Amino acid sequence: MRRGRFPRRRDKLKLLLDKSDNDNQLVSALRAELERCRQSSGKLSPQGDVPARRVADLATRAAEQQAQIGRQEKIIGSLRERAAEVDRLSSENEKLRELVGLLQDKLSGAE
């Protein structure tokens, strides 16, 4: 009976060694594919599978948009100041019109 077990163990060991060889080949193929991807798409970024160049492009675009937002905030602030000035001048203009009307009435009554 012992002799019957050895061939089965030998077969199992051979099967495990074959699987191990297959696994090694698969790992080697995956490493080669990863290297090809790195070479073709640029260095991989710390974010994972996004190429570092794309991350840099997006960072540049975000900085440009932030700068544009800053410029637009200044423009909006300036426009708000102008709007407040227009409101103040409109109010002052209305008061002056009332005074002109009162002076015209006085002049009409004096004649």
N, CA, C and O of each residue as an XYZ file, in Angstrom:
444
protein
N       0.804     -1.201      0.000
C       0.000      0.000      0.000
C       0.846      1.263      0.000
O       0.470      2.276     -0.590
N       1.952      1.196      0.645
C       2.803      2.377      0.685
C       3.277      2.745     -0.720
O       3.369      3.928     -1.048
N       3.568      1.779     -1.526
C       4.030      2.059     -2.874
C       2.955      2.764     -3.691
O       3.278      3.558     -4.575
N       1.709      2.495     -3.417
C       0.604      3.127     -4.136
C       0.491      4.600     -3.783
O       0.056      5.401     -4.610
N       0.871      4.964     -2.578
C       0.778      6.369     -2.163
C       1.864      7.213     -2.817
O       1.616      8.365     -3.173
N       3.039      6.670     -2.978
C       4.147      7.445     -3.518
C       3.892      7.947     -4.930
O       4.179      9.110     -5.214
N       3.373      7.130     -5.813
C       3.107      7.667     -7.153
C       2.100      8.817     -7.107
O       2.233      9.785     -7.856
N       1.101      8.720     -6.240
C       0.116      9.804     -6.139
C       0.773     11.069     -5.588
O       0.508     12.173     -6.065
N       1.619     10.901     -4.595
C       2.314     12.061     -4.040
C       3.262     12.666     -5.076
O       3.378     13.883     -5.213
N       3.929     11.775     -5.793
C       4.833     12.248     -6.842
C       4.046     13.026     -7.903
O       4.500     14.070     -8.371
N       2.896     12.530     -8.274
C       2.055     13.222     -9.255
C       1.584     14.576     -8.712
O       1.574     15.578     -9.426
N       1.195     14.578     -7.438
C       0.750     15.831     -6.819
C       1.897     16.842     -6.753
O       1.708     18.030     -7.015
N       3.082     16.354     -6.400
C       4.245     17.232     -6.332
C       4.584     17.769     -7.721
O       4.902     18.949     -7.872
N       4.518     16.910     -8.727
C       4.783     17.341    -10.103
C       3.745     18.384    -10.534
O       4.089     19.374    -11.180
N       2.496     18.162    -10.181
C       1.437     19.108    -10.509
C       1.693     20.456     -9.828
O       1.543     21.501    -10.462
N       2.075     20.447     -8.552
C       2.370     21.679     -7.833
C       3.555     22.420     -8.454
O       3.532     23.644     -8.574
N       4.592     21.672     -8.847
C       5.749     22.298     -9.481
C       5.371     22.911    -10.831
O       5.835     23.998    -11.175
N       4.534     22.215    -11.586
C       4.067     22.758    -12.862
C       3.255     24.038    -12.645
O       3.424     25.018    -13.372
N       2.377     24.023    -11.644
C       1.581     25.216    -11.332
C       2.495     26.371    -10.914
O       2.288     27.518    -11.309
N       3.499     26.048    -10.117
C       4.445     27.074     -9.686
C       5.175     27.680    -10.882
O       5.350     28.896    -10.957
N       5.598     26.830    -11.814
C       6.252     27.325    -13.032
C       5.302     28.213    -13.833
O       5.698     29.264    -14.337
N       4.050     27.781    -13.942
C       3.051     28.577    -14.662
C       2.839     29.929    -13.972
O       2.734     30.964    -14.631
N       2.779     29.902    -12.635
C       2.609     31.143    -11.885
C       3.793     32.074    -12.108
O       3.614     33.279    -12.284
N       4.990     31.524    -12.100
C       6.191     32.331    -12.330
C       6.159     32.964    -13.727
O       6.523     34.128    -13.896
N       5.727     32.201    -14.706
C       5.635     32.727    -16.066
C       4.583     33.838    -16.138
O       4.785     34.859    -16.796
N       3.466     33.622    -15.454
C       2.407     34.629    -15.440
C       2.898     35.915    -14.782
O       2.659     37.004    -15.304
N       3.579     35.804    -13.644
C       4.115     36.979    -12.958
C       5.108     37.697    -13.857
O       5.078     38.924    -13.948
N       5.973     36.968    -14.512
C       6.945     37.578    -15.423
C       6.238     38.314    -16.567
O       6.631     39.419    -16.939
N       5.205     37.695    -17.113
C       4.455     38.329    -18.203
C       3.756     39.597    -17.715
O       3.734     40.603    -18.424
N       3.190     39.556    -16.523
C       2.520     40.729    -15.977
C       3.510     41.858    -15.706
O       3.209     43.027    -15.947
N       4.692     41.501    -15.203
C       5.721     42.528    -14.969
C       6.160     43.157    -16.284
O       6.348     44.371    -16.359
N       6.322     42.347    -17.310
C       6.720     42.866    -18.624
C       5.627     43.778    -19.185
O       5.926     44.827    -19.757
N       4.372     43.383    -19.023
C       3.270     44.205    -19.508
C       3.208     45.530    -18.753
O       2.972     46.579    -19.351
N       3.419     45.480    -17.448
C       3.429     46.696    -16.645
C       4.553     47.627    -17.097
O       4.357     48.838    -17.198
N       5.693     47.079    -17.360
C       6.824     47.891    -17.833
C       6.514     48.520    -19.185
O       6.849     49.681    -19.419
N       5.879     47.768    -20.076
C       5.489     48.321    -21.379
C       4.501     49.468    -21.201
O       4.597     50.491    -21.879
N       3.554     49.292    -20.288
C       2.575     50.353    -20.028
C       3.262     51.597    -19.480
O       2.936     52.717    -19.875
N       4.197     51.400    -18.585
C       4.922     52.545    -18.019
C       5.691     53.285    -19.096
O       5.715     54.516    -19.115
N       6.311     52.546    -19.983
C       7.099     53.181    -21.040
C       6.212     53.876    -22.058
O       6.580     54.930    -22.577
N       5.062     53.312    -22.350
C       4.206     53.895    -23.385
C       3.380     55.066    -22.875
O       3.095     55.984    -23.645
N       2.988     55.069    -21.614
C       2.115     56.136    -21.126
C       2.814     57.071    -20.161
O       2.160     57.932    -19.572
N       4.077     56.941    -19.981
C       4.781     57.802    -19.036
C       4.814     57.165    -17.676
O       4.185     56.136    -17.432
N       5.536     57.774    -16.821
C       5.693     57.255    -15.466
C       4.357     57.295    -14.735
O       3.601     58.255    -14.883
N       4.064     56.279    -13.962
C       2.823     56.256    -13.211
C       2.933     57.189    -12.022
O       3.996     57.325    -11.417
N       1.843     57.816    -11.702
C       1.818     58.766    -10.595
C       1.555     58.051     -9.278
O       1.169     56.882     -9.265
N       1.767     58.756     -8.171
C       1.445     58.168     -6.866
C      -0.052     57.879     -6.712
O      -0.454     57.096     -5.851
N      -0.880     58.525     -7.562
C      -2.324     58.308     -7.472
C      -2.733     56.965     -8.061
O      -3.907     56.603     -7.992
N      -1.823     56.237     -8.625
C      -2.161     54.917     -9.152
C      -1.971     54.839    -10.637
O      -0.865     55.032    -11.140
N      -3.040     54.556    -11.347
C      -2.925     54.293    -12.773
C      -3.031     55.547    -13.635
O      -3.049     55.443    -14.861
N      -3.102     56.729    -13.024
C      -3.173     57.960    -13.796
C      -1.741     58.379    -14.147
O      -0.918     58.537    -13.246
N      -1.430     58.562    -15.417
C      -0.072     58.966    -15.791
C       0.305     60.296    -15.140
O      -0.520     61.201    -15.014
N       1.554     60.391    -14.735
C       2.040     61.591    -14.049
C       1.863     62.836    -14.923
O       1.592     63.920    -14.406
N       2.010     62.689    -16.225
C       1.841     63.838    -17.120
C       0.421     64.368    -17.050
O       0.207     65.580    -17.042
N      -0.545     63.473    -17.001
C      -1.955     63.882    -16.917
C      -2.211     64.601    -15.600
O      -2.916     65.610    -15.562
N      -1.633     64.078    -14.516
C      -1.781     64.722    -13.206
C      -1.182     66.126    -13.256
O      -1.772     67.076    -12.742
N      -0.005     66.253    -13.877
C       0.638     67.561    -13.988
C      -0.212     68.513    -14.829
O      -0.353     69.687    -14.487
N      -0.778     68.008    -15.930
C      -1.653     68.839    -16.768
C      -2.863     69.323    -15.983
O      -3.244     70.491    -16.071
N      -3.463     68.421    -15.218
C      -4.635     68.795    -14.421
C      -4.262     69.789    -13.330
O      -5.033     70.703    -13.040
N      -3.089     69.624    -12.721
C      -2.644     70.562    -11.685
C      -2.421     71.948    -12.293
O      -2.775     72.959    -11.687
N      -1.837     71.989    -13.484
C      -1.627     73.267    -14.166
C      -2.958     73.924    -14.493
O      -3.140     75.124    -14.291
N      -3.874     73.130    -14.994
C      -5.196     73.666    -15.332
C      -5.917     74.181    -14.094
O      -6.567     75.226    -14.141
N      -5.805     73.453    -12.987
C      -6.437     73.894    -11.738
C      -5.824     75.205    -11.264
O      -6.542     76.088    -10.795
N      -4.508     75.342    -11.381
C      -3.845     76.589    -10.981
C      -4.289     77.749    -11.866
O      -4.524     78.853    -11.375
N      -4.403     77.503    -13.167
C      -4.867     78.546    -14.092
C      -6.291     78.970    -13.755
O      -6.613     80.158    -13.755
N      -7.140     77.988    -13.470
C      -8.526     78.313    -13.133
C      -8.606     79.067    -11.809
O      -9.429     79.970    -11.659
N      -7.760     78.704    -10.853
C      -7.738     79.413     -9.577
C      -7.311     80.860     -9.788
O      -7.877     81.769     -9.181
N      -6.317     81.079    -10.643
C      -5.880     82.436    -10.951
C      -7.002     83.218    -11.629
O      -7.212     84.395    -11.336
N      -7.719     82.559    -12.534
C      -8.834     83.212    -13.217
C      -9.933     83.569    -12.222
O     -10.527     84.643    -12.313
N     -10.202     82.692    -11.289
C     -11.209     82.970    -10.257
C     -10.782     84.188     -9.441
O     -11.611     85.036     -9.113
N      -9.490     84.279     -9.113
C      -8.984     85.435     -8.376
C      -9.192     86.731     -9.147
O      -9.617     87.740     -8.584
N      -8.883     86.691    -10.464
C      -9.092     87.885    -11.290
C     -10.577     88.252    -11.353
O     -10.934     89.426    -11.263
N     -11.429     87.256    -11.504
C     -12.866     87.524    -11.585
C     -13.405     88.064    -10.266
O     -14.304     88.905    -10.265
N     -12.864     87.589     -9.140
C     -13.289     88.119     -7.845
C     -12.925     89.595     -7.721
O     -13.700     90.381     -7.175
N     -11.741     89.980     -8.228
C     -11.347     91.395     -8.213
C     -12.281     92.218     -9.080
O     -12.695     93.311     -8.692
N     -12.618     91.690    -10.269
C     -13.531     92.401    -11.169
C     -14.892     92.563    -10.507
O     -15.484     93.641    -10.560
N     -15.385     91.511     -9.891
C     -16.691     91.572     -9.214
C     -16.652     92.593     -8.090
O     -17.592     93.368     -7.919
N     -15.557     92.597     -7.316
C     -15.424     93.590     -6.236
C     -15.450     95.006     -6.785
O     -16.102     95.886     -6.225
N     -14.733     95.222     -7.891
C     -14.702     96.542     -8.521
C     -16.092     96.941     -9.019
O     -16.517     98.084     -8.848
N     -16.794     95.992     -9.636
C     -18.148     96.281    -10.132
C     -19.112     96.581     -8.985
O     -19.994     97.429     -9.117
N     -18.941     95.887     -7.863
C     -19.789     96.172     -6.694
C     -19.525     97.580     -6.170
O     -20.453     98.293     -5.790
N     -18.254     97.973     -6.154
C     -17.911     99.332     -5.717
C     -18.536    100.360     -6.652
O     -19.079    101.369     -6.202
N     -18.457    100.100     -7.951
C     -19.043    101.015     -8.927
C     -20.555    101.081     -8.767
O     -21.145    102.159     -8.849
N     -21.179     99.938     -8.539
C     -22.637     99.905     -8.356
C     -23.033    100.714     -7.111
O     -24.029    101.438     -7.122
N     -22.242    100.581     -6.045
C     -22.519    101.354     -4.834
C     -22.351    102.849     -5.108
O     -23.132    103.666     -4.622
N     -21.330    103.198     -5.886
C     -21.105    104.605     -6.256
C     -22.263    105.132     -7.097
O     -22.715    106.257     -6.886
N     -22.744    104.342     -8.038
C     -23.885    104.735     -8.868
C     -25.116    104.944     -7.999
O     -25.854    105.912     -8.183
N     -25.338    104.034     -7.050
C     -26.477    104.195     -6.136
C     -26.354    105.499     -5.342
O     -27.328    106.237     -5.192
N     -25.151    105.771     -4.837
C     -24.929    106.986     -4.053
C     -25.163    108.223     -4.919
O     -25.807    109.180     -4.489
N     -24.627    108.191     -6.158
C     -24.808    109.338     -7.055
C     -26.273    109.507     -7.462
O     -26.748    110.634     -7.604
N     -26.976    108.421     -7.645
C     -28.404    108.501     -7.994
C     -29.193    109.149     -6.860
O     -30.072    109.981     -7.085
N     -28.863    108.751     -5.656
C     -29.535    109.329     -4.499
C     -29.223    110.825     -4.387
O     -30.103    111.644     -4.122
N     -27.950    111.153     -4.597
C     -27.535    112.561     -4.539
C     -28.209    113.357     -5.655
O     -28.635    114.492     -5.439
N     -28.305    112.769     -6.840
C     -28.942    113.410     -7.983
C     -30.419    113.684     -7.687
O     -30.947    114.739     -8.035
N     -31.067    112.728     -7.045
C     -32.487    112.895     -6.700
C     -32.671    114.051     -5.716
O     -33.615    114.832     -5.838
N     -31.784    114.154     -4.761
C     -31.852    115.260     -3.791
C     -31.641    116.603     -4.491
O     -32.329    117.582     -4.202
N     -30.678    116.633     -5.415
C     -30.413    117.873     -6.152
C     -31.611    118.266     -7.011
O     -31.920    119.451     -7.137
N     -32.280    117.292     -7.595
C     -33.483    117.593     -8.382
C     -34.563    118.201     -7.518
O     -35.251    119.135     -7.931
N     -34.711    117.669     -6.312
C     -35.706    118.235     -5.385
C     -35.354    119.680     -5.048
O     -36.226    120.548     -5.009
N     -34.047    119.934     -4.800
C     -33.622    121.300     -4.485
C     -33.852    122.235     -5.663
O     -34.291    123.371     -5.484
N     -33.554    121.753     -6.875
C     -33.781    122.561     -8.073
C     -35.270    122.876     -8.196
O     -35.648    124.002     -8.519
N     -36.108    121.880     -7.939
C     -37.555    122.105     -7.991
C     -37.995    123.141     -6.977
O     -38.809    124.009     -7.291
N     -37.471    123.064     -5.771
C     -37.820    124.052     -4.727
C     -37.342    125.444     -5.112
O     -38.063    126.424     -4.919
N     -36.126    125.540     -5.657
C     -35.615    126.853     -6.071
C     -36.435    127.424     -7.220
O     -36.684    128.628     -7.269
N     -36.855    126.564     -8.145
C     -37.671    127.024     -9.265
C     -39.010    127.547     -8.743
O     -39.519    128.564     -9.215
N     -39.571    126.838     -7.766
C     -40.846    127.291     -7.172
C     -40.657    128.659     -6.504
O     -41.506    129.539     -6.646
N     -39.551    128.840     -5.779
C     -39.292    130.110     -5.102
C     -39.139    131.244     -6.124
O     -39.662    132.343     -5.937
N     -38.413    130.950     -7.205
C     -38.211    131.953     -8.229
C     -39.523    132.292     -8.930
O     -39.765    133.448     -9.279
N     -40.356    131.298     -9.130
C     -41.656    131.559     -9.776
C     -42.537    132.391     -8.850
O     -43.277    133.254     -9.321
N     -42.470    132.151     -7.565
C     -43.289    132.900     -6.590
C     -42.752    134.306     -6.391
O     -43.526    135.196     -6.037
N     -41.494    134.545     -6.595
C     -40.886    135.864     -6.389
C     -41.199    136.789     -7.565
O     -41.117    138.006     -7.398
N     -41.535    136.301     -8.688
C     -41.794    137.141     -9.848
C     -43.146    137.672     -9.790
O     -43.558    138.409    -10.686
